[in-house]
Amino acid sequence: MEFESNHVHAMVLERSRDLPTEAALEDVELVLAELFGTPEEPAWPADRLGADQRELVSLERLQQASGAVESDAENVHRGLYTEHCVICHGVSGSGTGPASMYQWPYPRDFRAGVFKWKSTQRDAKPTRDDLRRLLENGIPGTPMPSFATVTLSDRESLIDYLIYLSIRGEVERQLLALAIDELGYEDTPPPDELRLRVSTAEDEQAEPTEGESAVDEILQEVASEWVQPLVSPVPPEPIPHAADELHASIARGAKLFSGPIANCAGCHGPEGRGGMPPNDLDDWTKEFTSRIGITPTDADAVKPFRKAGALPPRTIEPRRLAGGVLRGGDDPETLFRRIHHGIAGTPMPGIELNESSAGGMGLSPGDVWDLVHYVQSLVRPTPKPSVRVVDDENSAAAEKTGVSS
């Protein structure tokens, strides 16, 4: 097994900068091998990281997750990532494992450091608890299964390995961009002081070159984003004390769902029933298509990227909410965060929160809770009210009918 270079990202840089990337790729490969080792013998550059960064992963757990699948007389399993994850996510975490072509949606490419399902803000990394939940529960509506039957210690090793692949992948991407944009890599490498390299013990007495310093700076910057990501706070949910109050909240949420500010129906369809024509892509696909001027349906233009390892472009389909499955979870706090922050890597936007939505373009926390209750009512039945809820221009009023609606 070998870590494959991110040729797709290199081609994106080559196309967008109109500069060759082969020389940069060669030096970046050497740097990555020095810092992170190989799939058979992973390394963790703890001596180049701060105290809080070096504790992100354990080398012992990396070694347990890496390499060939085996177990010893004490039933200690090794090769966990190979056994459970490679077939979908690939050796490098590229999301292009042998089974990826047959899956919808595609497996996640960890190397960009972008994760959809988490409790943190849109641009932040997930917490370890977020990753634990994904391993324990899987992702409903996708091929990602639950690994609840895998032992807790083995799951922790898989989490370490996932973080390791993500940090390695982001360092690779940023080093390639830096080499092309600032260090002068073209057909040939730049002068020695600008070349990307890892300083060794023999170099300790010498002043680090610009290329050596750049490697350490990018490594530490990428790793620091994984240090204790902050869970996004959620205001207390106004718990309805009766079915009537809940249905009044649902009615307000329905109005917001179809209204001009939230406009959820624009993608998810009237009453969350879907059916809207898909016409957008996720960020992983946009990177090598529309963002560099390539039409995703232009097979000839996409072909070089496909040869480099990209999966065929697919339009993204907004979730069908009515009677559907919510992939990232359907508990109230998760839905609140998803409406507030959107979903990273997808066209699902976030929305600004204001103390009051009156006269503004955002939503108040109360508005978001009304939307949460409405979305939950689409996914699963709610108790019927004793009154029929009526909407008008100013408020949701209740008209006594004596018959449940």
One Martini backbone bead per residue (centre of mass of N, CA, C, O) as a GRO file, in nm:
protein
  405
    1MET     BB    1   0.098   0.035   0.019
    2GLU     BB    2   0.011   0.376  -0.085
    3PHE     BB    3   0.045   0.711  -0.100
    4GLU     BB    4  -0.127   0.917  -0.291
    5SER     BB    5  -0.120   1.173  -0.471
    6ASN     BB    6  -0.281   1.492  -0.529
    7HIS     BB    7  -0.350   1.529  -0.852
    8VAL     BB    8  -0.604   1.697  -0.863
    9HIS     BB    9  -0.500   1.947  -0.712
   10ALA     BB   10  -0.259   1.995  -0.898
   11MET     BB   11  -0.438   2.050  -1.151
   12VAL     BB   12  -0.586   2.291  -1.039
   13LEU     BB   13  -0.335   2.467  -1.005
   14GLU     BB   14  -0.235   2.451  -1.297
   15ARG     BB   15  -0.490   2.578  -1.422
   16SER     BB   16  -0.519   2.845  -1.239
   17ARG     BB   17  -0.190   2.931  -1.278
   18ASP     BB   18  -0.031   2.832  -1.526
   19LEU     BB   19   0.147   2.593  -1.385
   20PRO     BB   20   0.361   2.370  -1.299
   21THR     BB   21   0.371   2.066  -1.052
   22GLU     BB   22   0.587   1.840  -1.047
   23ALA     BB   23   0.811   1.953  -0.863
   24ALA     BB   24   0.630   1.994  -0.616
   25LEU     BB   25   0.536   1.703  -0.579
   26GLU     BB   26   0.809   1.576  -0.516
   27ASP     BB   27   0.870   1.738  -0.254
   28VAL     BB   28   0.608   1.677  -0.101
   29GLU     BB   29   0.643   1.373  -0.084
   30LEU     BB   30   0.899   1.384   0.095
   31VAL     BB   31   0.777   1.537   0.332
   32LEU     BB   32   0.544   1.340   0.400
   33ALA     BB   33   0.721   1.093   0.458
   34GLU     BB   34   0.872   1.225   0.697
   35LEU     BB   35   0.616   1.301   0.872
   36PHE     BB   36   0.398   1.028   0.803
   37GLY     BB   37   0.494   0.812   0.628
   38THR     BB   38   0.322   0.506   0.595
   39PRO     BB   39   0.077   0.268   0.581
   40GLU     BB   40   0.274   0.063   0.736
   41GLU     BB   41   0.456   0.326   0.866
   42PRO     BB   42   0.361   0.544   1.062
   43ALA     BB   43   0.383   0.894   1.138
   44TRP     BB   44   0.446   1.145   1.407
   45PRO     BB   45   0.530   1.499   1.439
   46ALA     BB   46   0.569   1.581   1.754
   47ASP     BB   47   0.845   1.757   1.751
   48ARG     BB   48   0.670   1.990   1.566
   49LEU     BB   49   0.471   2.025   1.806
   50GLY     BB   50   0.261   2.111   2.023
   51ALA     BB   51   0.130   1.984   2.300
   52ASP     BB   52  -0.173   1.984   2.196
   53GLN     BB   53  -0.106   1.860   1.910
   54ARG     BB   54   0.047   1.587   1.978
   55GLU     BB   55  -0.229   1.468   2.125
   56LEU     BB   56  -0.428   1.397   1.894
   57VAL     BB   57  -0.239   1.147   1.854
   58SER     BB   58  -0.140   0.803   1.851
   59LEU     BB   59   0.103   0.600   1.745
   60GLU     BB   60  -0.012   0.335   1.848
   61ARG     BB   61  -0.291   0.369   1.705
   62LEU     BB   62  -0.185   0.399   1.421
   63GLN     BB   63  -0.052   0.115   1.411
   64GLN     BB   64  -0.321  -0.038   1.454
   65ALA     BB   65  -0.471   0.090   1.190
   66SER     BB   66  -0.247  -0.004   1.015
   67GLY     BB   67  -0.202  -0.197   0.758
   68ALA     BB   68  -0.240  -0.512   0.796
   69VAL     BB   69  -0.453  -0.768   0.861
   70GLU     BB   70  -0.463  -0.857   1.215
   71SER     BB   71  -0.410  -1.099   1.489
   72ASP     BB   72  -0.365  -1.206   1.809
   73ALA     BB   73  -0.378  -1.406   2.089
   74GLU     BB   74  -0.527  -1.140   2.236
   75ASN     BB   75  -0.714  -0.996   2.018
   76VAL     BB   76  -0.540  -0.791   1.861
   77HIS     BB   77  -0.606  -0.549   1.631
   78ARG     BB   78  -0.503  -0.487   1.294
   79GLY     BB   79  -0.576  -0.295   1.027
   80LEU     BB   80  -0.846  -0.125   1.057
   81TYR     BB   81  -0.862   0.058   0.808
   82THR     BB   82  -0.836  -0.168   0.602
   83GLU     BB   83  -1.085  -0.334   0.698
   84HIS     BB   84  -1.317  -0.081   0.715
   85CYS     BB   85  -1.225   0.177   0.491
   86VAL     BB   86  -1.072   0.144   0.214
   87ILE     BB   87  -1.303   0.054   0.015
   88CYS     BB   88  -1.405   0.365   0.025
   89HIS     BB   89  -1.162   0.585   0.119
   90GLY     BB   90  -0.895   0.483   0.094
   91VAL     BB   91  -0.567   0.504   0.174
   92SER     BB   92  -0.562   0.843   0.172
   93GLY     BB   93  -0.869   0.952   0.202
   94SER     BB   94  -1.012   1.020  -0.098
   95GLY     BB   95  -1.287   0.849  -0.168
   96THR     BB   96  -1.149   0.609  -0.387
   97GLY     BB   97  -1.239   0.341  -0.349
   98PRO     BB   98  -1.352   0.051  -0.495
   99ALA     BB   99  -1.669   0.132  -0.402
  100SER     BB  100  -1.733   0.435  -0.480
  101MET     BB  101  -1.880   0.422  -0.766
  102TYR     BB  102  -2.144   0.263  -0.611
  103GLN     BB  103  -2.204   0.530  -0.449
  104TRP     BB  104  -2.473   0.706  -0.254
  105PRO     BB  105  -2.282   0.885  -0.176
  106TYR     BB  106  -1.983   0.959  -0.169
  107PRO     BB  107  -1.717   0.923  -0.015
  108ARG     BB  108  -1.514   1.074   0.191
  109ASP     BB  109  -1.278   1.336   0.164
  110PHE     BB  110  -1.036   1.409   0.405
  111ARG     BB  111  -0.808   1.609   0.276
  112ALA     BB  112  -0.977   1.889   0.309
  113GLY     BB  113  -1.113   1.909   0.608
  114VAL     BB  114  -1.423   1.841   0.543
  115PHE     BB  115  -1.727   1.838   0.748
  116LYS     BB  116  -2.062   1.785   0.796
  117TRP     BB  117  -2.105   1.613   1.072
  118LYS     BB  118  -2.160   1.842   1.340
  119SER     BB  119  -2.121   2.076   1.637
  120THR     BB  120  -1.989   2.287   1.470
  121GLN     BB  121  -1.892   2.505   1.276
  122ARG     BB  122  -1.865   2.512   0.945
  123ASP     BB  123  -1.527   2.573   0.947
  124ALA     BB  124  -1.495   2.349   1.147
  125LYS     BB  125  -1.404   2.100   1.322
  126PRO     BB  126  -1.457   1.820   1.461
  127THR     BB  127  -1.516   1.633   1.716
  128ARG     BB  128  -1.465   1.341   1.868
  129ASP     BB  129  -1.763   1.295   1.928
  130ASP     BB  130  -1.858   1.318   1.640
  131LEU     BB  131  -1.693   1.074   1.535
  132ARG     BB  132  -1.812   0.865   1.723
  133ARG     BB  133  -2.105   0.884   1.628
  134LEU     BB  134  -2.050   0.797   1.336
  135LEU     BB  135  -1.938   0.516   1.411
  136GLU     BB  136  -2.182   0.415   1.584
  137ASN     BB  137  -2.430   0.509   1.370
  138GLY     BB  138  -2.365   0.625   1.125
  139ILE     BB  139  -2.531   0.710   0.799
  140PRO     BB  140  -2.821   0.766   0.714
  141GLY     BB  141  -2.874   0.708   0.367
  142THR     BB  142  -2.598   0.554   0.355
  143PRO     BB  143  -2.315   0.339   0.334
  144MET     BB  144  -2.255   0.423   0.622
  145PRO     BB  145  -2.189   0.239   0.887
  146SER     BB  146  -2.194   0.079   1.176
  147PHE     BB  147  -1.931   0.041   1.456
  148ALA     BB  148  -2.046  -0.081   1.733
  149THR     BB  149  -1.893  -0.373   1.724
  150VAL     BB  150  -1.655  -0.220   1.772
  151THR     BB  151  -1.433  -0.149   1.975
  152LEU     BB  152  -1.351   0.123   2.149
  153SER     BB  153  -1.042   0.118   2.097
  154ASP     BB  154  -1.069   0.085   1.788
  155ARG     BB  155  -1.224   0.346   1.737
  156GLU     BB  156  -1.001   0.534   1.842
  157SER     BB  157  -0.799   0.453   1.623
  158LEU     BB  158  -0.971   0.550   1.384
  159ILE     BB  159  -0.983   0.845   1.466
  160ASP     BB  160  -0.684   0.899   1.455
  161TYR     BB  161  -0.651   0.821   1.153
  162LEU     BB  162  -0.840   1.032   1.038
  163ILE     BB  163  -0.687   1.278   1.142
  164TYR     BB  164  -0.422   1.209   1.006
  165LEU     BB  165  -0.528   1.217   0.710
  166SER     BB  166  -0.630   1.508   0.719
  167ILE     BB  167  -0.366   1.650   0.790
  168ARG     BB  168  -0.201   1.538   0.559
  169GLY     BB  169  -0.385   1.649   0.328
  170GLU     BB  170  -0.368   1.954   0.402
  171VAL     BB  171  -0.066   1.984   0.387
  172GLU     BB  172  -0.042   1.910   0.093
  173ARG     BB  173  -0.219   2.135  -0.026
  174GLN     BB  174  -0.064   2.380   0.099
  175LEU     BB  175   0.217   2.318  -0.018
  176LEU     BB  176   0.143   2.332  -0.314
  177ALA     BB  177   0.041   2.622  -0.315
  178LEU     BB  178   0.299   2.755  -0.204
  179ALA     BB  179   0.498   2.662  -0.422
  180ILE     BB  180   0.349   2.817  -0.656
  181ASP     BB  181   0.284   3.109  -0.525
  182GLU     BB  182   0.586   3.166  -0.349
  183LEU     BB  183   0.855   2.964  -0.421
  184GLY     BB  184   0.900   2.904  -0.751
  185TYR     BB  185   0.760   2.671  -0.878
  186GLU     BB  186   0.811   2.487  -1.180
  187ASP     BB  187   0.988   2.300  -1.383
  188THR     BB  188   1.170   2.374  -1.140
  189PRO     BB  189   1.319   2.417  -0.871
  190PRO     BB  190   1.421   2.616  -0.648
  191PRO     BB  191   1.616   2.730  -0.448
  192ASP     BB  192   1.719   2.582  -0.161
  193GLU     BB  193   1.587   2.796   0.044
  194LEU     BB  194   1.284   2.728  -0.099
  195ARG     BB  195   1.270   2.444  -0.046
  196LEU     BB  196   1.092   2.174   0.040
  197ARG     BB  197   1.175   2.074   0.377
  198VAL     BB  198   1.315   1.871   0.632
  199SER     BB  199   1.460   1.908   0.911
  200THR     BB  200   1.744   1.794   1.078
  201ALA     BB  201   1.968   1.724   1.319
  202GLU     BB  202   2.205   1.854   1.152
  203ASP     BB  203   2.036   2.144   1.130
  204GLU     BB  204   2.012   2.277   1.421
  205GLN     BB  205   2.254   2.495   1.394
  206ALA     BB  206   2.088   2.603   1.168
  207GLU     BB  207   1.918   2.807   0.984
  208PRO     BB  208   1.624   2.799   0.865
  209THR     BB  209   1.471   2.779   0.593
  210GLU     BB  210   1.202   2.880   0.424
  211GLY     BB  211   1.103   2.594   0.353
  212GLU     BB  212   1.119   2.473   0.641
  213SER     BB  213   0.934   2.678   0.783
  214ALA     BB  214   0.682   2.627   0.610
  215VAL     BB  215   0.628   2.340   0.701
  216ASP     BB  216   0.586   2.398   1.006
  217GLU     BB  217   0.362   2.609   0.982
  218ILE     BB  218   0.152   2.432   0.837
  219LEU     BB  219   0.139   2.200   1.034
  220GLN     BB  220   0.048   2.371   1.283
  221GLU     BB  221  -0.201   2.501   1.158
  222VAL     BB  222  -0.360   2.243   1.097
  223ALA     BB  223  -0.352   2.110   1.382
  224SER     BB  224  -0.487   2.345   1.548
  225GLU     BB  225  -0.785   2.296   1.437
  226TRP     BB  226  -0.808   2.019   1.626
  227VAL     BB  227  -0.801   2.180   1.889
  228GLN     BB  228  -1.067   2.198   2.053
  229PRO     BB  229  -1.337   2.219   1.926
  230LEU     BB  230  -1.621   2.417   1.926
  231VAL     BB  231  -1.922   2.405   2.039
  232SER     BB  232  -2.215   2.509   1.928
  233PRO     BB  233  -2.436   2.705   2.057
  234VAL     BB  234  -2.769   2.651   2.200
  235PRO     BB  235  -3.055   2.762   2.256
  236PRO     BB  236  -3.313   2.717   2.429
  237GLU     BB  237  -3.583   2.524   2.414
  238PRO     BB  238  -3.921   2.585   2.357
  239ILE     BB  239  -4.124   2.392   2.529
  240PRO     BB  240  -4.404   2.254   2.462
  241HIS     BB  241  -4.697   2.183   2.679
  242ALA     BB  242  -4.868   2.140   2.412
  243ALA     BB  243  -5.006   2.058   2.119
  244ASP     BB  244  -5.097   2.343   2.045
  245GLU     BB  245  -4.816   2.480   2.067
  246LEU     BB  246  -4.670   2.302   1.866
  247HIS     BB  247  -4.856   2.369   1.617
  248ALA     BB  248  -4.795   2.669   1.617
  249SER     BB  249  -4.495   2.634   1.560
  250ILE     BB  250  -4.528   2.473   1.297
  251ALA     BB  251  -4.681   2.693   1.143
  252ARG     BB  252  -4.453   2.899   1.151
  253GLY     BB  253  -4.243   2.715   1.013
  254ALA     BB  254  -4.395   2.681   0.744
  255LYS     BB  255  -4.379   2.979   0.664
  256LEU     BB  256  -4.068   2.999   0.666
  257PHE     BB  257  -4.002   2.768   0.467
  258SER     BB  258  -4.159   2.944   0.225
  259GLY     BB  259  -4.016   3.192   0.266
  260PRO     BB  260  -3.778   3.444   0.180
  261ILE     BB  261  -3.557   3.389   0.397
  262ALA     BB  262  -3.528   3.081   0.416
  263ASN     BB  263  -3.626   2.908   0.166
  264CYS     BB  264  -3.640   2.584   0.175
  265ALA     BB  265  -3.831   2.511  -0.072
  266GLY     BB  266  -3.628   2.576  -0.306
  267CYS     BB  267  -3.496   2.277  -0.247
  268HIS     BB  268  -3.709   2.080  -0.074
  269GLY     BB  269  -3.978   2.171  -0.127
  270PRO     BB  270  -4.290   2.144  -0.078
  271GLU     BB  271  -4.316   2.021   0.230
  272GLY     BB  272  -4.042   1.855   0.186
  273ARG     BB  273  -4.084   1.669  -0.104
  274GLY     BB  274  -3.927   1.771  -0.321
  275GLY     BB  275  -3.859   1.777  -0.686
  276MET     BB  276  -3.626   1.947  -0.737
  277PRO     BB  277  -3.400   2.044  -0.955
  278PRO     BB  278  -3.085   1.955  -0.985
  279ASN     BB  279  -2.799   2.225  -0.995
  280ASP     BB  280  -2.568   2.120  -0.799
  281LEU     BB  281  -2.261   2.109  -0.605
  282ASP     BB  282  -2.009   2.004  -0.443
  283ASP     BB  283  -1.698   2.107  -0.340
  284TRP     BB  284  -1.532   1.866  -0.452
  285THR     BB  285  -1.634   1.918  -0.749
  286LYS     BB  286  -1.593   2.224  -0.793
  287GLU     BB  287  -1.284   2.236  -0.778
  288PHE     BB  288  -1.259   2.071  -1.083
  289THR     BB  289  -1.467   2.278  -1.221
  290SER     BB  290  -1.631   2.561  -1.184
  291ARG     BB  291  -1.381   2.710  -1.034
  292ILE     BB  292  -1.207   2.655  -1.329
  293GLY     BB  293  -1.412   2.660  -1.590
  294ILE     BB  294  -1.570   2.379  -1.574
  295THR     BB  295  -1.795   2.174  -1.715
  296PRO     BB  296  -1.929   1.894  -1.575
  297THR     BB  297  -2.056   1.784  -1.865
  298ASP     BB  298  -1.761   1.794  -1.984
  299ALA     BB  299  -1.594   1.519  -2.062
  300ASP     BB  300  -1.327   1.625  -2.185
  301ALA     BB  301  -1.250   1.824  -1.949
  302VAL     BB  302  -1.270   1.599  -1.716
  303LYS     BB  303  -1.083   1.359  -1.795
  304PRO     BB  304  -0.805   1.434  -1.659
  305PHE     BB  305  -0.924   1.418  -1.367
  306ARG     BB  306  -1.011   1.126  -1.379
  307LYS     BB  307  -0.723   1.014  -1.427
  308ALA     BB  308  -0.623   1.147  -1.144
  309GLY     BB  309  -0.903   1.050  -0.947
  310ALA     BB  310  -1.170   1.151  -1.012
  311LEU     BB  311  -1.497   1.164  -0.978
  312PRO     BB  312  -1.784   1.178  -1.111
  313PRO     BB  313  -1.996   1.411  -1.167
  314ARG     BB  314  -2.256   1.525  -0.933
  315THR     BB  315  -2.547   1.612  -0.848
  316ILE     BB  316  -2.705   1.755  -0.583
  317GLU     BB  317  -2.948   1.637  -0.343
  318PRO     BB  318  -3.180   1.741  -0.168
  319ARG     BB  319  -3.344   1.670   0.099
  320ARG     BB  320  -3.607   1.461   0.181
  321LEU     BB  321  -3.811   1.527   0.449
  322ALA     BB  322  -4.066   1.381   0.388
  323GLY     BB  323  -4.024   1.078   0.526
  324GLY     BB  324  -3.727   1.092   0.584
  325VAL     BB  325  -3.369   1.104   0.610
  326LEU     BB  326  -3.134   1.228   0.845
  327ARG     BB  327  -2.804   1.196   0.832
  328GLY     BB  328  -2.702   1.388   1.092
  329GLY     BB  329  -2.971   1.404   1.234
  330ASP     BB  330  -3.295   1.476   1.445
  331ASP     BB  331  -3.225   1.645   1.667
  332PRO     BB  332  -3.274   1.958   1.776
  333GLU     BB  333  -2.978   2.066   1.790
  334THR     BB  334  -2.889   1.974   1.512
  335LEU     BB  335  -3.100   2.136   1.350
  336PHE     BB  336  -3.021   2.412   1.446
  337ARG     BB  337  -2.729   2.409   1.338
  338ARG     BB  338  -2.801   2.356   1.040
  339ILE     BB  339  -2.959   2.619   0.996
  340HIS     BB  340  -2.740   2.815   1.094
  341HIS     BB  341  -2.467   2.678   0.932
  342GLY     BB  342  -2.519   2.449   0.772
  343ILE     BB  343  -2.331   2.255   0.517
  344ALA     BB  344  -2.041   2.149   0.468
  345GLY     BB  345  -1.967   2.122   0.118
  346THR     BB  346  -2.243   2.261   0.050
  347PRO     BB  347  -2.529   2.451  -0.052
  348MET     BB  348  -2.604   2.464   0.241
  349PRO     BB  349  -2.696   2.726   0.418
  350GLY     BB  350  -2.680   2.969   0.628
  351ILE     BB  351  -2.805   3.185   0.902
  352GLU     BB  352  -2.881   3.464   1.044
  353LEU     BB  353  -2.879   3.580   1.380
  354ASN     BB  354  -3.140   3.736   1.567
  355GLU     BB  355  -3.319   3.853   1.821
  356SER     BB  356  -3.490   3.978   1.580
  357SER     BB  357  -3.685   3.950   1.272
  358ALA     BB  358  -3.783   4.229   1.266
  359GLY     BB  359  -3.694   4.380   0.965
  360GLY     BB  360  -3.506   4.149   0.890
  361MET     BB  361  -3.291   3.889   0.730
  362GLY     BB  362  -3.313   3.709   0.959
  363LEU     BB  363  -3.325   3.498   1.246
  364SER     BB  364  -3.457   3.394   1.520
  365PRO     BB  365  -3.440   3.156   1.751
  366GLY     BB  366  -3.747   3.107   1.742
  367ASP     BB  367  -3.762   3.054   1.440
  368VAL     BB  368  -3.577   2.807   1.437
  369TRP     BB  369  -3.755   2.636   1.624
  370ASP     BB  370  -3.992   2.630   1.431
  371LEU     BB  371  -3.840   2.482   1.207
  372VAL     BB  372  -3.767   2.235   1.366
  373HIS     BB  373  -4.060   2.144   1.423
  374TYR     BB  374  -4.137   2.116   1.127
  375VAL     BB  375  -3.926   1.910   1.036
  376GLN     BB  376  -4.010   1.694   1.243
  377SER     BB  377  -4.304   1.667   1.128
  378LEU     BB  378  -4.204   1.545   0.853
  379VAL     BB  379  -4.056   1.288   0.971
  380ARG     BB  380  -4.269   1.284   1.216
  381PRO     BB  381  -4.518   1.249   1.407
  382THR     BB  382  -4.764   1.448   1.573
  383PRO     BB  383  -4.960   1.567   1.786
  384LYS     BB  384  -5.281   1.646   1.796
  385PRO     BB  385  -5.481   1.903   1.806
  386SER     BB  386  -5.770   2.073   1.951
  387VAL     BB  387  -5.694   2.277   1.726
  388ARG     BB  388  -5.706   2.505   1.463
  389VAL     BB  389  -5.457   2.639   1.281
  390VAL     BB  390  -5.406   2.990   1.205
  391ASP     BB  391  -5.296   3.206   0.954
  392ASP     BB  392  -5.157   3.533   0.943
  393GLU     BB  393  -4.985   3.830   0.914
  394ASN     BB  394  -4.914   3.831   1.242
  395SER     BB  395  -5.027   3.536   1.338
  396ALA     BB  396  -5.090   3.246   1.530
  397ALA     BB  397  -5.405   3.119   1.548
  398ALA     BB  398  -5.689   2.983   1.727
  399GLU     BB  399  -5.954   2.772   1.614
  400LYS     BB  400  -6.233   2.658   1.731
  401THR     BB  401  -6.383   2.319   1.649
  402GLY     BB  402  -6.374   2.020   1.798
  403VAL     BB  403  -6.164   1.926   1.572
  404SER     BB  404  -5.918   1.754   1.457
  405SER     BB  405  -5.666   1.816   1.206
   0.00000   0.00000   0.00000
